[in-house]
Amino acid sequence: MRIKVKLGDKGQIVIPKAVREYLGLHPRGYAELEVKDKSLEIKPVSQKDIVKEWREIAKKHGGDLEKMGLIYGDKLYEEEFGGYT
């Protein structure tokens, strides 16, 4: 499947509904972006995978997400690194 889309004023991309459905992307869900040789690959990531990954990161750094009151990686990332760039 190949679809051309126009970037918004801030460089944002709207992923067409047919593509979201095909990939299994859901509103308020998560996706992994990988840049390869001037192209972008988008993969769906389950919330379960995100929580597991961030628990491992917290454990590595001596924290426990539940004790820290954090569940989602984006909150931990924001606290640790000051948000997304």
TIMI-2910 file (N, C-alpha, C, CB; in pm, 1 decimal, decimal comma, always signed):
<rs>
+----------+----------+----------+----------+----------+----------+----------+----------+----------+----------+----------+----------+------+
!      n_x !      n_y !      n_z !     ca_x !     ca_y !     ca_z !      c_x !      c_y !      c_z !     cb_x !     cb_y !     cb_z ! resn !
+----------+----------+----------+----------+----------+----------+----------+----------+----------+----------+----------+----------+------+
!    +85,7 !   -117,3 !     +0,0 !     +0,0 !     +0,0 !     +0,0 !    +90,2 !   +123,5 !     +0,0 !    -97,5 !     -0,1 !   +123,3 !  Met !
!    +62,0 !   +216,6 !    -84,9 !   +137,9 !   +340,6 !    -91,7 !    +38,1 !   +455,0 !   -103,2 !   +238,8 !   +340,1 !   -211,9 !  Arg !
!    +45,8 !   +550,3 !     -9,5 !    -45,8 !   +664,1 !     -7,3 !    +35,4 !   +790,2 !    +17,9 !   -156,9 !   +646,0 !   +101,5 !  Ile !
!    +11,2 !   +893,5 !    -58,5 !    +76,6 !  +1021,8 !    -36,1 !    -11,8 !  +1105,2 !    +56,1 !   +103,5 !  +1096,3 !   -171,0 !  Lys !
!    +51,9 !  +1171,3 !   +153,8 !    -20,5 !  +1259,9 !   +245,4 !    +52,0 !  +1393,9 !   +250,7 !    -32,1 !  +1196,9 !   +388,6 !  Val !
!    -20,8 !  +1496,6 !   +285,6 !    +36,0 !  +1630,4 !   +297,5 !    +68,5 !  +1656,5 !   +444,3 !    -62,0 !  +1738,6 !   +241,7 !  Lys !
!   +184,6 !  +1715,9 !   +468,9 !   +222,4 !  +1752,3 !   +605,3 !   +147,6 !  +1877,5 !   +647,7 !   +374,9 !  +1774,1 !   +616,3 !  Leu !
!   +111,3 !  +1883,4 !   +774,8 !    +45,0 !  +2000,8 !   +829,1 !   +143,5 !  +2114,5 !   +852,9 !    -26,2 !  +1965,6 !   +958,5 !  Gly !
!    +94,4 !  +2226,6 !   +903,1 !   +176,8 !  +2345,2 !   +926,7 !   +294,2 !  +2318,9 !  +1021,1 !    +91,2 !  +2456,1 !   +982,9 !  Asp !
!   +278,1 !  +2226,0 !  +1113,6 !   +382,7 !  +2193,9 !  +1211,0 !   +458,0 !  +2066,6 !  +1172,7 !   +321,9 !  +2178,4 !  +1350,5 !  Lys !
!   +442,5 !  +2020,7 !  +1050,7 !   +511,2 !  +1901,0 !  +1004,5 !   +444,8 !  +1771,5 !  +1046,5 !   +650,4 !  +1901,9 !  +1053,6 !  Gly !
!   +322,5 !  +1781,4 !  +1096,5 !   +251,0 !  +1662,7 !  +1141,9 !   +191,2 !  +1586,8 !  +1023,8 !   +140,9 !  +1701,4 !  +1241,4 !  Gln !
!   +179,7 !  +1456,2 !  +1042,2 !   +121,5 !  +1370,0 !   +940,5 !     -6,5 !  +1308,2 !   +995,1 !   +221,8 !  +1260,1 !   +896,5 !  Ile !
!   -111,7 !  +1313,3 !   +916,1 !   -234,3 !  +1242,0 !   +950,4 !   -227,4 !  +1108,4 !   +877,5 !   -364,6 !  +1324,4 !   +911,0 !  Val !
!   -233,8 !  +1000,4 !   +954,6 !   -230,6 !   +867,3 !   +893,9 !   -373,0 !   +832,6 !   +853,4 !   -170,8 !   +759,2 !   +992,5 !  Ile !
!   -396,2 !   +808,8 !   +726,2 !   -531,7 !   +779,6 !   +679,4 !   -593,0 !   +659,6 !   +753,0 !   -530,3 !   +753,0 !   +528,8 !  Pro !
!   -725,3 !   +664,2 !   +769,4 !   -798,1 !   +561,3 !   +842,8 !   -768,9 !   +420,9 !   +790,7 !   -946,5 !   +588,4 !   +835,7 !  Lys !
!   -765,8 !   +403,5 !   +660,1 !   -741,0 !   +270,3 !   +602,7 !   -604,5 !   +216,6 !   +646,7 !   -748,7 !   +275,6 !   +448,1 !  Ala !
!   -505,6 !   +303,6 !   +654,1 !   -371,4 !   +262,4 !   +695,6 !   -369,4 !   +231,0 !   +844,4 !   -268,1 !   +371,8 !   +662,7 !  Val !
!   -432,9 !   +317,4 !   +925,7 !   -439,6 !   +291,6 !  +1070,8 !   -504,4 !   +158,1 !  +1099,3 !   -517,1 !   +402,9 !  +1142,3 !  Arg !
!   -614,8 !   +130,9 !  +1031,4 !   -685,4 !     +4,2 !  +1052,6 !   -599,7 !   -114,1 !  +1008,8 !   -818,7 !     +3,5 !   +976,4 !  Glu !
!   -533,4 !   -100,8 !   +896,9 !   -448,8 !   -207,7 !   +845,0 !   -334,0 !   -239,1 !   +942,0 !   -392,8 !   -168,8 !   +707,1 !  Tyr !
!   -274,0 !   -133,5 !   +999,3 !   -161,4 !   -151,4 !  +1091,3 !   -204,4 !   -184,6 !  +1234,0 !    -77,1 !    -26,8 !  +1092,8 !  Leu !
!   -332,0 !   -161,6 !  +1264,9 !   -378,0 !   -185,1 !  +1401,1 !   -346,0 !    -69,7 !  +1494,6 !   -317,1 !   -311,4 !  +1454,5 !  Gly !
!   -336,3 !    +50,6 !  +1439,4 !   -313,1 !   +170,1 !  +1521,1 !   -447,7 !   +221,6 !  +1571,1 !   -237,6 !   +280,9 !  +1439,8 !  Leu !
!   -451,8 !   +259,0 !  +1699,8 !   -576,9 !   +301,9 !  +1761,5 !   -560,9 !   +439,8 !  +1825,0 !   -623,0 !   +199,7 !  +1866,7 !  His !
!   -669,1 !   +517,9 !  +1833,1 !   -661,9 !   +647,9 !  +1900,0 !   -606,6 !   +632,0 !  +2041,3 !   -800,9 !   +714,7 !  +1904,1 !  Pro !
!   -519,7 !   +723,3 !  +2080,3 !   -455,3 !   +725,4 !  +2211,7 !   -362,7 !   +605,5 !  +2232,2 !   -560,8 !   +728,2 !  +2321,4 !  Arg !
!   -335,4 !   +531,5 !  +2124,3 !   -245,3 !   +417,2 !  +2131,6 !   -101,6 !   +460,3 !  +2110,2 !   -284,2 !   +311,5 !  +2029,1 !  Gly !
!    -15,9 !   +363,7 !  +2092,2 !   +126,2 !   +390,0 !  +2077,1 !   +177,5 !   +332,2 !  +1946,2 !   +204,3 !   +332,5 !  +2195,0 !  Tyr !
!   +278,7 !   +396,6 !  +1893,1 !   +345,2 !   +348,7 !  +1772,8 !   +495,0 !   +369,2 !  +1790,6 !   +292,5 !   +422,1 !  +1645,1 !  Ala !
!   +570,8 !   +286,2 !  +1725,1 !   +716,6 !   +299,3 !  +1724,8 !   +757,5 !   +354,0 !  +1589,4 !   +787,4 !   +162,2 !  +1754,4 !  Glu !
!   +839,6 !   +458,1 !  +1589,8 !   +888,9 !   +517,8 !  +1465,9 !  +1036,8 !   +483,7 !  +1452,4 !   +866,3 !   +672,9 !  +1464,1 !  Leu !
!  +1075,7 !   +440,6 !  +1333,9 !  +1216,3 !   +411,2 !  +1308,0 !  +1255,5 !   +477,0 !  +1176,5 !  +1242,5 !   +257,2 !  +1303,8 !  Glu !
!  +1362,0 !   +555,9 !  +1182,2 !  +1412,9 !   +622,6 !  +1063,3 !  +1522,7 !   +535,8 !  +1004,2 !  +1465,6 !   +766,1 !  +1096,2 !  Val !
!  +1506,0 !   +503,2 !   +876,5 !  +1602,8 !   +419,6 !   +804,5 !  +1632,6 !   +484,7 !   +670,5 !  +1549,0 !   +273,7 !   +784,9 !  Lys !
!  +1757,4 !   +522,0 !   +650,6 !  +1799,6 !   +574,0 !   +519,9 !  +1697,6 !   +669,9 !   +457,9 !  +1824,4 !   +458,8 !   +424,7 !  Asp !
!  +1665,7 !   +774,6 !   +529,7 !  +1573,7 !   +879,0 !   +483,3 !  +1432,6 !   +829,1 !   +457,0 !  +1627,4 !   +941,3 !   +358,6 !  Lys !
!  +1392,0 !   +723,0 !   +527,7 !  +1252,8 !   +679,0 !   +522,3 !  +1206,2 !   +656,3 !   +665,4 !  +1236,5 !   +548,7 !   +435,3 !  Ser !
!  +1076,4 !   +647,5 !   +683,7 !  +1017,4 !   +633,0 !   +816,4 !   +931,9 !   +507,7 !   +820,6 !   +933,8 !   +757,0 !   +853,6 !  Leu !
!   +957,0 !   +425,0 !   +920,7 !   +878,1 !   +303,5 !   +940,1 !   +795,0 !   +322,8 !  +1066,8 !   +970,0 !   +175,2 !   +950,2 !  Glu !
!   +665,8 !   +291,8 !  +1059,0 !   +574,8 !   +306,9 !  +1172,4 !   +518,6 !   +169,6 !  +1207,3 !   +459,6 !   +408,3 !  +1140,1 !  Ile !
!   +535,0 !   +130,8 !  +1334,5 !   +484,1 !     +1,6 !  +1379,9 !   +396,4 !    +22,3 !  +1503,1 !   +600,9 !    -96,2 !  +1411,2 !  Lys !
!   +284,8 !    -49,3 !  +1511,5 !   +203,1 !    -39,5 !  +1632,3 !   +275,2 !   -104,7 !  +1749,6 !    +65,2 !   -105,4 !  +1610,7 !  Pro !
!   +255,2 !    -50,2 !  +1868,8 !   +311,4 !   -105,2 !  +1991,8 !   +197,7 !   -117,3 !  +2091,3 !   +427,9 !    -15,8 !  +2048,2 !  Val !
!   +183,0 !   -233,1 !  +2151,5 !    +75,1 !   -250,7 !  +2248,3 !   +109,6 !   -179,4 !  +2378,8 !    +48,7 !   -400,7 !  +2273,9 !  Ser !
!     +8,3 !   -138,0 !  +2451,2 !    +27,7 !    -71,0 !  +2579,8 !   +101,3 !   -165,1 !  +2674,8 !   -108,7 !    -26,5 !  +2641,0 !  Gln !
!    +73,1 !   -292,9 !  +2665,5 !   +139,2 !   -391,8 !  +2750,2 !   +290,5 !   -388,9 !  +2727,5 !    +83,3 !   -532,9 !  +2722,3 !  Lys !
!   +332,5 !   -379,1 !  +2601,0 !   +474,5 !   -371,9 !  +2567,9 !   +537,9 !   -244,5 !  +2622,0 !   +494,0 !   -379,7 !  +2417,0 !  Asp !
!   +466,1 !   -133,3 !  +2613,0 !   +516,5 !     -5,0 !  +2663,1 !   +539,8 !    -13,5 !  +2814,1 !   +417,3 !   +110,0 !  +2629,8 !  Ile !
!   +440,9 !    -63,3 !  +2886,6 !   +452,4 !    -72,8 !  +3032,7 !   +570,0 !   -163,0 !  +3070,1 !   +320,5 !   -127,1 !  +3094,9 !  Val !
!   +582,4 !   -276,0 !  +3003,0 !   +692,4 !   -369,7 !  +3030,8 !   +827,3 !   -301,7 !  +3006,7 !   +679,8 !   -497,0 !  +2942,3 !  Lys !
!   +839,0 !   -233,5 !  +2894,7 !   +964,7 !   -166,2 !  +2861,0 !  +1002,2 !    -61,5 !  +2964,9 !   +954,4 !   -101,1 !  +2723,6 !  Glu !
!   +904,6 !    +21,2 !  +3005,5 !   +935,5 !   +127,6 !  +3101,2 !   +958,5 !    +72,9 !  +3240,8 !   +823,6 !   +229,9 !  +3104,2 !  Trp !
!   +895,7 !    -37,4 !  +3277,2 !   +926,7 !   -100,5 !  +3406,6 !  +1072,3 !   -146,8 !  +3408,0 !   +831,3 !   -220,8 !  +3434,2 !  Arg !
!  +1119,2 !   -203,2 !  +3297,4 !  +1258,5 !   -246,3 !  +3287,3 !  +1353,0 !   -126,7 !  +3298,2 !  +1282,2 !   -321,2 !  +3154,9 !  Glu !
!  +1317,7 !    -16,1 !  +3234,0 !  +1400,0 !   +104,8 !  +3241,1 !  +1402,7 !   +158,2 !  +3384,1 !  +1346,7 !   +213,1 !  +3144,3 !  Ile !
!  +1287,3 !   +164,6 !  +3448,2 !  +1280,3 !   +213,0 !  +3586,6 !  +1362,2 !   +123,5 !  +3679,2 !  +1133,8 !   +219,2 !  +3634,7 !  Ala !
!  +1350,5 !     -6,9 !  +3661,3 !  +1425,1 !   -102,2 !  +3743,7 !  +1575,0 !    -81,9 !  +3725,4 !  +1386,0 !   -247,2 !  +3708,3 !  Lys !
!  +1615,9 !    -61,8 !  +3601,5 !  +1756,9 !    -39,0 !  +3570,2 !  +1809,8 !    +84,4 !  +3642,9 !  +1776,2 !    -23,3 !  +3418,7 !  Lys !
!  +1726,0 !   +184,0 !  +3659,5 !  +1766,2 !   +308,6 !  +3723,2 !  +1726,9 !   +314,2 !  +3870,7 !  +1705,3 !   +425,4 !  +3649,7 !  His !
!  +1693,9 !   +198,0 !  +3928,6 !  +1666,3 !   +190,1 !  +4072,0 !  +1527,5 !   +231,1 !  +4114,1 !  +1761,9 !   +272,6 !  +4143,6 !  Gly !
!  +1437,5 !   +248,9 !  +4021,1 !  +1302,2 !   +290,1 !  +4055,7 !  +1201,5 !   +180,5 !  +4028,6 !  +1264,2 !   +414,5 !  +3979,5 !  Gly !
!  +1086,3 !   +195,5 !  +4085,7 !   +975,0 !   +104,9 !  +4062,0 !   +860,1 !   +192,8 !  +4016,6 !   +937,8 !    +19,6 !  +4190,7 !  Asp !
!   +810,2 !   +170,1 !  +3896,6 !   +706,2 !   +257,2 !  +3842,3 !   +585,8 !   +268,3 !  +3933,9 !   +662,1 !   +207,0 !  +3707,6 !  Leu !
!   +544,3 !   +158,0 !  +3995,0 !   +427,5 !   +164,3 !  +4082,6 !   +455,6 !   +250,9 !  +4204,5 !   +385,9 !    +23,7 !  +4126,4 !  Glu !
!   +573,7 !   +237,3 !  +4264,7 !   +609,6 !   +320,2 !  +4380,2 !   +625,8 !   +466,1 !  +4340,5 !   +738,5 !   +269,3 !  +4444,5 !  Lys !
!   +670,9 !   +487,8 !  +4217,2 !   +689,7 !   +624,4 !  +4168,2 !   +556,8 !   +686,1 !  +4125,4 !   +788,8 !   +626,0 !  +4051,0 !  Met !
!   +450,9 !   +605,0 !  +4122,7 !   +321,0 !   +655,7 !  +4080,7 !   +309,1 !   +672,2 !  +3930,6 !   +294,0 !   +786,3 !  +4147,0 !  Gly !
!   +396,2 !   +606,3 !  +3856,6 !   +395,6 !   +617,5 !  +3711,6 !   +354,1 !   +485,9 !  +3649,5 !   +532,9 !   +660,3 !  +3659,6 !  Leu !
!   +278,5 !   +496,1 !  +3541,6 !   +235,5 !   +376,4 !  +3470,1 !   +286,3 !   +379,6 !  +3327,2 !    +82,5 !   +363,6 !  +3472,2 !  Ile !
!   +275,6 !   +492,3 !  +3262,2 !   +309,1 !   +500,9 !  +3120,9 !   +447,3 !   +560,7 !  +3100,0 !   +205,2 !   +583,1 !  +3047,1 !  Tyr !
!   +515,0 !   +513,2 !  +2998,0 !   +649,4 !   +557,9 !  +2967,6 !   +660,2 !   +705,8 !  +2938,6 !   +701,4 !   +482,6 !  +2853,0 !  Gly !
!   +558,2 !   +765,2 !  +2877,6 !   +569,8 !   +907,1 !  +2842,7 !   +578,7 !   +994,0 !  +2967,5 !   +450,7 !   +950,9 !  +2757,0 !  Asp !
!   +513,5 !   +954,5 !  +3077,2 !   +522,9 !  +1031,2 !  +3201,6 !   +662,2 !  +1018,1 !  +3261,3 !   +416,8 !   +984,2 !  +3303,0 !  Lys !
!   +716,7 !   +896,6 !  +3260,8 !   +851,7 !   +874,6 !  +3311,8 !   +951,5 !   +950,1 !  +3226,0 !   +885,8 !   +724,0 !  +3314,9 !  Leu !
!   +935,0 !   +942,9 !  +3095,3 !  +1025,2 !  +1013,1 !  +3004,1 !  +1021,9 !  +1162,9 !  +3030,8 !   +987,7 !   +984,3 !  +2857,8 !  Tyr !
!   +902,2 !  +1216,0 !  +3050,6 !   +887,9 !  +1360,1 !  +3075,3 !   +960,6 !  +1400,9 !  +3203,4 !   +738,7 !  +1398,8 !  +3084,5 !  Glu !
!   +946,1 !  +1321,4 !  +3309,2 !  +1013,6 !  +1353,2 !  +3434,9 !  +1165,9 !  +1340,3 !  +3420,9 !   +962,7 !  +1261,2 !  +3547,2 !  Glu !
!  +1209,4 !  +1235,2 !  +3356,9 !  +1352,6 !  +1207,7 !  +3346,5 !  +1424,2 !  +1301,2 !  +3251,4 !  +1374,4 !  +1066,6 !  +3302,7 !  Glu !
!  +1360,8 !  +1332,2 !  +3139,2 !  +1430,8 !  +1404,4 !  +3033,5 !  +1366,7 !  +1537,8 !  +2996,4 !  +1438,7 !  +1318,6 !  +2912,2 !  Phe !
!  +1261,9 !  +1578,0 !  +3066,9 !  +1200,4 !  +1707,0 !  +3039,7 !  +1107,2 !  +1708,2 !  +2921,1 !  +1304,8 !  +1807,5 !  +3018,8 !  Gly !
!  +1055,7 !  +1593,0 !  +2882,8 !   +958,4 !  +1585,2 !  +2773,2 !  +1022,4 !  +1547,2 !  +2642,1 !   +886,8 !  +1716,6 !  +2757,4 !  Gly !
!   +941,6 !  +1550,6 !  +2539,7 !   +986,2 !  +1511,4 !  +2406,1 !  +1046,7 !  +1630,2 !  +2335,6 !   +870,1 !  +1453,8 !  +2323,6 !  Tyr !
!  +1139,8 !  +1601,4 !  +2248,5 !  +1202,6 !  +1709,5 !  +2171,9 !  +1147,5 !  +1710,5 !  +2032,0 !  +1355,7 !  +1694,5 !  +2168,9 !  Thr !
+----------+----------+----------+----------+----------+----------+----------+----------+----------+----------+----------+----------+------+
</rs>
